[in-house]
Amino acid sequence: MVSAQELLHSHREVLLDWLSVNPTPLLRWLADAGVLTAEQYRAVLERSPTNKVANVLEQVCANEQNSQGFLQVLQQVQGYYCTQLHEWIHQHCTETPPEPPSEPQPNPPGGKKKTKSLLSKWFPKGKSQEFTLPQKDEVNNTKNLKSVGMKVPLNAHKNTLLRQTERLMSYSEGEGQDSSSHAHIDIRYTELFVTEDDEGVTHGQHEYFTLASRRSPIYPHQTCRLIQPRDLLNPGSQTGCSPQRVKVKGIAGIGKSVAMQRLLYEWALGKHLQNFSCVFDLRFRELNLIDGPISLHELLASRFLYLQDILLDLFKHAKSLLFILDGLDEFRHRLDWNSKDRDLTVESKIPVPELLVALVGGNLLPECSVILTTRPSTDAPKRFFPRCCVVLGFQEKHVEEYTMKFYKDPLVAEKVFSYIVRNDNLFALSFIPLYCYIICSALAEFFSTDHNNEEESLDLNPPRTVSEVYYFYLYTTIKHHALKDKAETNSRPQILAVVKEQLMNLGRMAYENLLRNRILFDREDLEKFGLDPRGIRSTFLSQILVSVKEEKVEMFAFFHLTIQEYLAALFCVVSFSSYTEILTGLDYWCFGELRPPAENPPLTLNPLPAGDDLECPRVENLQMFTRFFSGLLRARLSRLLEGMVENSFGGDDGELPYQLGDWFQCQFKNRNLPNQMTLNLLHCLMELHLQETTGRAAPEISRLNLFKMKLSVVDCAAVHYVLQFSKHLLKELNLGYSNIGNKGFSRLGPILHRCESLYIRYNCLGTDAAILESTVLKSEDCQVKKLFMCGNKLGPEGARVLWEALEHNNSVEEVYLDITGITESGTENLVQCLSKNTALKSLTVVGNDLGEVGWERLRDLGRVRPDLRIISHFVDDLGLLEAYLGWVEEMRADHDQMESVKNADALQSVLKGLWLSEGTGENTVKAKELETKILQLLENSELSALSAK
């Protein structure tokens, strides 16, 4: 009998011909079966299709065991390949009933000898195989779709999906190059942090900052909700039922589409979601191109030509169909989710918006499954979706993994990751995969091993702010892709001068359409702004604009919204020639106001359509744009835009920072700014990074109220950056319910001693924060009078360091440590320290389990300090009870606040404190009312959580 090695050697050429057309399934299954190691798999993906198969054959033929494994896998994946390979496998590898060994016989007359199965010898019947096969219920769902007539088009569908999904687009690599391991989805894809969404979050700011604040830090009680994208349709832990409709929410660039690409790839490979016989991927961006009524049958037949003949059969088994609807936010039509149900069939011709609502709502193919992706700004009602999820991007380990995959040189990868972690601005944004890509691209040359030594690399001053990162990303892109034939052009001004016209045309298009909230452009749009659609692929524009191809129409979009925002800001900074123009722009972009006699937005060729004024929600969507504008103003003043613009703004450029300072000063002084607008102005000052400007604006900030803003570390860095330029007393800093965590709190450390009233309630703070605050209280310059640290898990150690810090403090008059995890051991030095303090007038420690010894120590303190008002039980103070009643009512209406309270186990702590309290009269009545309302709130919260699941 011929060995497996001999069989593969003798048929090498024909196997190369058959397998090189589509090597992906073979390679992945070989890796999963252990025939190829992870290192071999990664290495082979760097080769061309023919070389991939040739290399694999060379490796597996090195020994008989691997050759046998290769043939076993080949039998498993034969459906992806041509009929000649099927026949070859049938001839050489199909299992036949076992026969005793015999001498070779001549071929029978009139035909070839029937070859005994090699696999039946190598893998006896009953021996387990290392492949994931469909489970019993999965087989039942698809058993009626196994006819030969169905298999051929379905296999064609899978092969098409594999070709479309196996490569993650990397704009730095350009088009037309062979796939490399660093672009292949099996190598470059990094897992995302996905959690079940409770739909309780409101969006009053640019979506990037909403998400950044929401996920940093993640509450411990939320980590149990983590979901792998491939498990989106798995049964729920509470109900045991698989959801048929799943909504996946996430901001642009967070990885929703890539996660869906991964799902399609895994299904097409036969690895996951195998209970579905067919998966249809429909992108809203492409559905925009359909005009007029259309039926679901017509839509799918035009989109999936190779499935035309079997669609009606597929519809009969709708339970085995999955629709992935990607990018609702890119749909130009409004969806009427409240429309009345109609009697519809797959042949009913209706407008596309109605068709999609019917499909999601179950009025059309009710048994099918649907996954819908969208940005938070464009939502779909929760009632349609048994499961709602939100993509929160990368965790720190994912950022490190992504960085290591991005660079082939591990030394460079390590340097870049280390720099990202050390820089708050970059690290806090790197959880967004798109940002991670841009950051890695921008930092590549700064840490390249081409430099002679580390000092030379670091002397290049790597970017620190977001604006600087985008500047160097764009500059690197231009340098590598626009100047291939211009070796003599090497200085920055020369490089920017070469592409100025294209950049300005691109920037004008970005700006005018940003104001109109448009992200898709046709060829006519490009031509209107002086861009040649035919030349995009041959210029650096191919790294910025991506095409959305359909059979009849081609549309274009910036590959990410922030690229459009950055180029729009670049256009404005280069176009402005005076300080007055800058102010006009800032007034309009930040507040939606036009300075007379202006009638149109700054720098627009055409006025906005009637009724298309820049209203408040759109102003909020311009927050990132205004930050980029501020950062680019600094770039212009620093001469980084030479080659595109002269630096002069029509006067003495040295005066401009002071004039800008006057503008910011005026906003803080004369406007009643909403919290979000205040925060955005702080970020603009940080991006501008001019001491002359911030030094004028900061002293006007006497109170800073960012209550319930959910601040990220970057937000805290912006607050610190601005306030450090003011030496005046800050009467109030209110960061209650802002979820800043220990890291965010540490960024604020240098300015905390100047805060007369410091509100840091419910901020995920721990013992480290208490230690930092104790340092503040020990400072000779401490001006803190009121300290609110309620709802933070300071613990007994945290309490002890605070008592110690208060021992000699002469400024603090009121301290509120409700529900901070103080136990009996946290009172060990209480009497010793506070008996020496003469400034403290009020101490509140309700909601803590101090134990009998702890309560006795409080009583001792009261005897030593009779002038100190100590509130240790809820019934001690009527005003406190009324405050907590209002607190409970706030949580009924504010889900974010409820999440913060859950994190601190505050409601249970209050209940326990109420049960331990004894009293009479009105206070007792109020205490009972508070207990009843908390129990109702807890019951409603639990019911809501169960219904969501």
C-alpha positions, -999 to 999 in steps of 0.1 A, spaced: 0 0 0 13 35 -9 21 57 21 6 91 27 40 107 20 43 90 -13 8 98 -23 13 135 -16 47 136 -33 34 119 -65 4 142 -68 20 174 -56 15 194 -88 -23 187 -92 -28 194 -55 -10 227 -59 -33 236 -88 -65 227 -69 -56 241 -35 -38 273 -44 -71 289 -56 -83 291 -20 -58 280 5 -75 296 35 -97 267 47 -70 242 44 -44 262 63 -67 271 92 -80 235 96 -44 222 95 -35 247 122 -65 238 144 -58 201 140 -22 206 151 -7 195 118 8 230 116 21 248 147 11 284 155 45 296 143 43 276 111 8 289 104 18 325 109 49 321 87 30 304 59 4 332 58 32 356 47 35 337 14 17 340 -19 -13 316 -24 8 291 -45 38 293 -22 15 288 8 4 254 -4 38 244 -17 54 253 17 27 233 36 31 203 14 69 205 20 64 206 57 38 179 61 56 155 38 86 156 61 70 127 81 43 101 77 22 113 106 18 149 93 11 135 58 -17 114 73 -30 145 92 -30 165 60 -51 140 41 -76 138 70 -80 175 70 -82 176 32 -112 153 34 -129 176 59 -125 207 38 -130 193 3 -163 212 0 -144 244 -6 -126 231 -36 -132 218 -72 -149 186 -82 -116 172 -94 -103 173 -59 -135 156 -47 -129 128 -71 -93 125 -61 -102 122 -25 -130 97 -33 -104 76 -52 -76 78 -26 -91 86 7 -128 76 10 -134 51 38 -144 16 27 -152 -14 47 -120 -29 62 -104 -56 42 -75 -79 51 -42 -70 36 -37 -86 2 -12 -86 -26 -17 -60 -53 -40 -72 -80 -41 -61 -117 -68 -36 -127 -101 -52 -135 -110 -53 -171 -125 -21 -184 -116 1 -155 -93 11 -128 -87 -8 -97 -108 4 -67 -83 19 -43 -87 10 -6 -91 40 16 -59 53 31 -78 70 59 -95 37 69 -60 24 77 -46 55 94 -77 65 113 -97 33 122 -135 35 126 -145 49 160 -113 68 166 -120 104 177 -110 132 153 -98 166 163 -125 186 145 -155 206 158 -185 191 141 -220 204 143 -240 194 174 -271 173 171 -295 202 172 -274 221 147 -275 191 123 -313 190 126 -316 227 117 -298 222 85 -305 186 75 -330 196 48 -304 219 32 -278 192 24 -288 183 -12 -262 186 -39 -282 214 -55 -279 234 -23 -243 225 -14 -227 240 -45 -241 275 -42 -236 275 -4 -200 265 -8 -196 293 -34 -211 317 -9 -186 305 18 -157 308 -5 -167 343 -15 -170 353 21 -136 339 29 -120 360 1 -138 391 14 -131 386 51 -97 369 54 -77 402 52 -80 431 77 -75 462 56 -44 481 67 -43 515 50 -5 518 54 -1 487 32 -21 500 2 -40 479 -23 -29 452 -46 -3 437 -23 -3 401 -13 -18 394 21 8 393 49 5 377 83 2 412 98 -29 419 77 -45 384 78 -75 383 101 -62 351 119 -31 370 129 -40 406 133 -74 403 148 -74 412 185 -103 402 207 -127 430 218 -143 438 252 -180 433 246 -205 435 274 -243 433 277 -258 468 275 -286 480 298 -295 508 275 -295 533 304 -267 556 292 -276 589 277 -254 606 251 -249 643 257 -215 646 242 -193 634 213 -196 596 213 -158 590 217 -158 609 250 -190 592 262 -175 558 257 -141 567 270 -157 579 303 -181 550 304 -154 523 303 -127 538 325 -128 522 349 -151 493 344 -172 485 374 -163 451 390 -199 441 390 -200 446 352 -172 422 343 -194 392 346 -212 404 315 -183 400 291 -192 383 258 -171 370 230 -185 382 196 -189 346 185 -212 340 215 -237 368 207 -264 343 198 -257 318 226 -284 311 251 -288 335 280 -277 323 315 -311 332 330 -335 321 303 -315 293 286 -330 306 253 -310 318 223 -319 354 213 -331 358 177 -324 395 176 -292 410 189 -282 447 188 -244 455 190 -237 492 198 -204 510 196 -188 542 184 -171 545 150 -138 528 150 -144 506 180 -144 474 160 -181 465 153 -176 459 116 -144 440 122 -161 418 148 -188 411 122 -161 403 97 -146 379 121 -180 362 126 -185 358 89 -150 344 85 -155 319 112 -188 308 99 -175 304 63 -146 283 77 -170 260 95 -157 270 130 -186 289 146 -223 295 142 -227 262 124 -263 260 133 -269 285 105 -270 271 70 -266 306 55 -254 340 67 -264 371 48 -243 402 54 -259 435 45 -243 469 50 -265 499 54 -239 520 36 -246 499 5 -283 497 11 -283 535 7 -277 530 -30 -311 512 -36 -339 535 -49 -375 524 -51 -394 495 -37 -378 461 -36 -386 427 -22 -363 407 2 -360 380 -25 -349 406 -51 -325 423 -27 -307 391 -18 -307 378 -54 -290 409 -66 -265 410 -37 -257 373 -37 -258 362 -73 -247 327 -67 -275 320 -43 -303 331 -67 -315 296 -75 -318 284 -39 -331 315 -21 -367 302 -21 -356 269 -5 -335 288 21 -366 309 30 -385 277 38 -360 270 66 -358 305 80 -347 293 114 -313 284 99 -308 319 84 -288 347 100 -288 383 88 -260 406 98 -271 442 93 -240 464 97 -239 501 103 -274 514 109 -258 548 116 -247 550 80 -282 546 66 -296 578 50 -332 569 55 -352 573 87 -366 540 101 -401 541 114 -399 516 143 -435 524 153 -451 515 119 -480 491 119 -474 455 110 -484 445 74 -490 411 58 -456 407 40 -439 379 22 -404 376 7 -419 388 -26 -436 419 -12 -421 450 -29 -417 478 -3 -392 506 3 -359 495 18 -365 512 52 -398 493 56 -382 461 46 -355 464 72 -379 473 100 -400 443 90 -370 420 91 -358 433 125 -393 434 139 -401 398 129 -429 408 105 -408 392 77 -391 358 82 -399 358 119 -379 326 126 -346 340 112 -319 355 134 -306 391 131 -276 409 144 -278 447 140 -248 470 146 -251 507 151 -234 537 167 -250 551 199 -261 583 180 -284 562 158 -303 537 178 -330 510 175 -356 504 202 -346 478 228 -380 461 226 -370 444 194 -338 429 208 -337 402 236 -300 409 238 -283 443 236 -246 446 237 -220 474 236 -185 471 223 -161 488 246 -129 482 226 -96 469 239 -85 463 275 -48 470 283 -37 435 275 -54 439 241 -36 471 234 -3 454 241 -13 424 219 -23 447 191 9 467 193 30 435 192 11 423 161 14 457 144 52 458 144 73 429 131 102 441 153 93 431 189 118 457 202 100 485 185 66 471 196 78 471 232 91 507 230 58 519 215 36 501 240 57 515 269 53 550 255 16 546 251 11 534 286 32 563 300 12 589 281 -23 594 296 -37 611 264 -26 582 242 -33 553 265 -68 564 274 -77 565 237 -58 534 226 -88 512 237 -104 522 204 -89 499 178 -89 526 151 -71 550 174 -46 522 183 -39 518 146 -34 555 141 -12 558 172 10 529 161 13 543 126 22 578 140 48 564 164 65 540 141 93 563 129 100 577 164 110 543 177 124 527 146 154 505 151 169 523 121 180 550 145 215 545 159 206 546 195 176 552 218 186 587 226 184 597 190 150 581 187 136 599 218 151 632 207 126 633 179 99 643 205 71 617 199 36 632 199 18 637 232 -16 652 224 -43 637 201 -38 665 176 0 657 174 -7 620 169 -30 628 139 -5 653 125 23 627 124 -1 600 112 -10 622 82 25 634 76 38 598 76 11 587 52 20 615 28 57 609 31 54 572 23 27 573 -3 28 607 -21 65 610 -27 76 577 -41 90 593 -73 103 626 -56 134 615 -39 147 651 -39 117 663 -18 126 654 18 121 684 41 88 688 58 78 721 41 87 707 7 66 676 14 36 696 26 39 720 -4 37 691 -28 3 680 -15 -11 713 -3 -37 716 -31 -50 681 -26 -51 684 12 -70 717 10 -95 703 -15 -100 672 7 -102 694 38 -129 717 24 -150 686 14 -145 672 49 -154 705 66 -185 714 46 -199 679 49 -190 677 86 -213 706 92 -241 687 74 -233 655 91 -225 638 58 -200 609 56 -207 595 22 -196 611 -11 -202 602 -48 -179 610 -77 -197 642 -83 -190 654 -48 -153 647 -52 -152 665 -85 -170 695 -70 -142 699 -46 -114 695 -72 -107 658 -64 -102 633 -93 -119 600 -84 -98 582 -110 -65 593 -94 -73 583 -58 -57 548 -60 -25 562 -73 -20 589 -46 -19 592 -9 -56 597 -10 -60 560 -12 -48 559 25 -76 584 35 -106 577 13 -122 543 10 -146 534 -18 -179 517 -13 -184 497 -44 -217 485 -59 -224 472 -93 -236 505 -107 -225 532 -82 -192 539 -64 -193 560 -32 -164 573 -11 -159 579 26 -131 589 50 -118 557 65 -128 570 99 -149 599 111 -120 614 131 -99 616 99 -127 637 84 -128 659 115 -90 663 115 -88 673 78 -117 697 83 -98 714 111 -66 715 91 -85 732 62 -98 759 86 -65 765 104 -47 769 70 -75 791 56 -78 816 84 -57 847 80 -68 868 110 -76 865 147 -112 877 140 -118 847 118 -106 824 144 -130 839 170 -159 837 145 -151 800 140 -149 792 177 -181 810 185 -199 790 158 -184 756 164 -185 757 202 -219 775 207 -237 776 173 -235 814 172 -226 836 142 -210 870 147 -227 898 128 -226 906 99 -218 869 91 -248 850 78 -231 817 69 -208 794 88 -171 803 84 -154 792 52 -184 776 37 -189 780 -1 -227 776 2 -251 784 31 -266 755 50 -300 745 37 -330 763 52 -338 748 86 -303 733 87 -289 756 114 -262 743 137 -283 731 166 -271 720 200 -267 682 193 -246 690 162 -224 714 182 -217 685 206 -207 664 176 -181 690 167 -162 686 200 -134 665 185 -132 689 156 -127 719 179 -100 701 198 -82 693 165 -86 729 155 -70 740 187 -41 716 184 -35 726 148 -34 763 157 -5 754 179 11 735 150 8 765 128 23 788 154 51 762 159 58 763 121 48 727 116 25 737 87 52 755 67 48 746 31 10 749 34 6 784 49 25 814 61 25 817 98 13 853 100 -24 859 110 -23 894 97 -5 909 127 19 900 154 16 862 159 31 867 194 -1 884 204 -24 856 192 -20 833 223 -30 862 246 -60 871 223 -71 835 225 -66 836 262 -90 865 264 -116 846 244 -114 815 267 -115 838 297 -146 855 284 -164 821 280 -156 810 316 -166 844 330 -197 854 311 -214 822 300 -234 798 321 -217 768 305 -232 733 305 -208 708 321 -199 692 287 -191 725 271 -169 734 300 -150 701 297 -146 706 259 -131 741 264 -106 726 289 -96 700 263 -92 727 237 -68 745 260 -48 713 266 -46 706 228 -36 743 222 -9 738 249 1 775 251 10 788 285 1 824 276 -34 813 266 -42 790 295 -26 814 320 -52 841 311 -82 817 311 -76 796 341 -80 823 369 -115 829 357 -125 794 368 -137 798 404 -160 768 404 -158 736 383 -189 714 383 -185 682 363 -211 663 384 -221 630 368 -199 636 337 -181 602 338 -146 614 333 -117 595 318 -81 598 328 -76 622 298 -104 644 311 -87 645 345 -55 654 328 -73 683 310 -87 695 343 -53 694 359 -35 710 329 -58 741 330 -61 746 367 -24 743 374 -21 778 357 -43 794 384 -30 801 419 -63 812 432 -86 793 455 -111 771 436 -143 775 456 -158 742 444 -146 711 425 -175 688 420 -166 655 405 -194 634 421 -204 602 403 -177 608 377 -161 574 379 -126 587 377 -109 558 397 -76 560 415 -56 568 383 -78 597 374 -77 610 410 -40 608 410 -38 631 379 -57 657 399 -35 654 429 -13 686 424 -44 709 424 -66 693 451 -51 714 480 -67 746 464 -103 732 464 -124 747 492 -152 722 486 -141 689 472 -169 666 460 -155 632 449 -185 609 459 -189 576 442 -158 576 420 -145 540 423 -118 553 446 -99 530 470 -73 530 496 -47 546 473 -70 576 468 -73 580 506 -35 579 509 -33 606 482 -59 628 498 -41 624 532 -11 640 515 -33 668 504 -46 674 539 -11 674 554 0 701 529 8 735 545 -11 751 516 -42 730 521 -73 751 517 -99 723 517 -129 731 540 -154 705 529 -145 670 519 -171 646 504 -157 611 498 -190 591 502 -195 559 483 -158 551 477 -142 519 490 -116 535 511 -116 507 537 -101 507 572 -66 515 561 -79 545 541 -98 557 571 -68 555 594 -45 575 570 -73 602 568 -76 605 606 -38 608 608 -38 635 582 -66 654 600 -47 654 633 -28 686 625 -50 700 596 -63 735 603 -86 740 573 -111 711 570 -144 718 587 -167 691 573 -159 655 564 -184 631 548 -173 594 547 -207 577 543 -205 542 529 -167 540 526 -161 505 539 -148 516 573 -147 488 598 -138 485 635 -101 485 627 -105 517 608 -113 535 640 -81 525 659 -65 559 658 -97 579 655 -98 593 690 -61 599 693 -60 619 660 -92 639 660 -90 648 696 -61 670 687 -79 686 657 -94 720 664 -108 729 630 -132 700 623 -168 708 631 -188 679 614 -180 642 608 -205 619 590 -197 582 589 -232 566 584 -235 534 564 -203 518 578 -200 486 598 -179 499 627 -188 472 652 -194 478 689 -158 488 696 -160 513 667 -193 529 680 -178 532 714 -147 550 700 -171 574 683 -188 581 716 -154 586 733 -145 611 706 -178 629 712 -169 632 749 -134 645 741 -147 668 714 -182 680 724 -180 707 698 -177 682 670 -209 671 655 -207 633 648 -234 617 626 -230 579 629 -266 568 625 -292 578 599 -318 587 625 -294 612 641 -301 639 615 -334 647 597 -317 667 570 -295 636 562 -326 614 559 -343 639 535 -311 641 515 -310 603 511 -347 602 501 -338 626 473 -308 605 465 -331 574 460 -354 594 437 -324 605 416 -314 569 410 -349 561 397 -343 584 368 -305 581 364 -292 547 355 -255 559 355 -259 569 391 -275 536 400 -245 518 385 -221 538 407 -242 531 437 -243 493 429 -205 493 426 -203 506 462 -230 482 475 -245 515 489 -281 506 490 -275 475 511 -252 495 533 -279 521 539 -305 494 547 -281 478 572 -275 512 588 -313 519 590 -319 485 607 -292 492 632 -306 527 640 -329 534 669 -350 565 673 -384 581 678 -405 608 663 -402 623 628 -368 610 622 -379 574 627 -408 579 603 -385 593 577 -361 564 582 -389 539 576 -399 558 544 -363 556 532 -362 519 539 -394 513 519 -382 533 489 -348 515 488 -365 481 489 -388 491 461 -358 504 441 -339 472 446 -369 451 436 -375 471 404 -337 470 396 -337 432 399 -368 428 378 -354 451 351 -321 431 350 -340 399 346 -362 412 318 -331 425 300 -316 391 301 
